[in-house]
Amino acid sequence: MKKTAVTLALLAGLLGTGGCAPRDDCTIEETVVTELTLKVGEFGSCGMIYSGLKGGFTYAGMSDKDIFTVVKHGFRKAYNLYFPVRTKELAEGLTVLEVTPEYLKVECEE
């Protein structure tokens, strides 16, 4: 019985006075933000992500003064996605900074 109490006391000391509960001041969160500028016909991706738009797309220009197009490449296929110029987010963590007929500037959050 004494041995168990000592072991538990030692564990409590190693874990801190808060026990096993997570503490907000101990969490480490790192966000990497990359700015990506693509000219018409250029391919770009957001780091090592392989799915969704962050996995890679090509800027295809503006089909209209109010619409821009990106091409998503898949396995043996590609398809166009059309967005209004006022779009602020293409996908989660993929923010539109500026869009012109010549280039698309986005911010990738990883």
N, C-alpha and C positions, 0 to 999 in steps of 0.2 A: 504494500500500500504506500509506504514511504517513497519507494523508488518511482512509482507512477506519479505521485505529487511533484517530485523533484523534476522529473522529465517534463511534465506539463508546465511547470514554472519556467524551466529553461526555454521551452518552445515559445511561451508567451513573451519572454524577454527578447528572443530572437526576432519574433514577429512584430514587436513594438507593443505599446500599450493599447493601441486600437485593435489588436487582434488581427483577424484576417480581412476585416472590412476595407474596401478600397478607399483611398484618400484622394481628393481632388487635386491637392498640391503635388502629388507624386506621379500623376499621369504625364506622359510625354507624347505630344502629338506634333508631327512635323508635316507641313504642307509645302510641296514644291510646286511653284507656279512657273510655267514656261510660256513665253509669247511666241506665236507661230504666225508668219506671214507667208501666204501662198499666192503666187501669181496664177493667172488662168492656165490650167493644164498641169500645175504642179501638185505632187502628192505630198502629204504630210501626216504625221501621227504624233500622238502624245506619249512619248516614252515607250515603256515595255508593255503597254496594254494591248491586248490582241482582239478585243471584242468591241462591238458597237462602233460609233463614229470615232471615239478616241483611239481606236485601233488603226485608223487610217482612212483618209478620204482625199479626193482630188477636187480642187476648186474649179468649177466649170463656167464661171462667169455669171452674168445677169441675163436672163431670158427676157426681161422686161425692166423698166425703170424701178419697179417695186418688188421684183422677185430675183433672188439669186439661187444658184444651183450648186450642190456638191454631189459628187459621185462616190458612192460607197461600194467598195470592192469586196466581193465574197468569193467563196470557193466556186470557181468556174462561172462566175456571173458578176455583173456590176449593175447598179441601178441608180437613177438620179433621184435626189431628194430636193424638193423646192421649198424655199423659205421666204417669208416676207422680209423686206429690208429692215423692218423694225424689230426683228427677232433678236433677243438678247442672249438666249441660251440654245445651242444646238443639241446638246445632251448634258447630262449631269456632269458638272465640272468642265464644261467646254463652252466658254462665254465668247460671244461675238463682240469685238472691240470696234471694228470698222469694216465696212464692206463698200467696195467701189467696183465699177466694171473691170478694172485692171487687177485688183487683188482683194484678198480676204484676210483680215487680221483677227486671230482668235487667241484666247488665253486658256491654257490647259492647266487644270489643277489636278495634281497627282497625289 
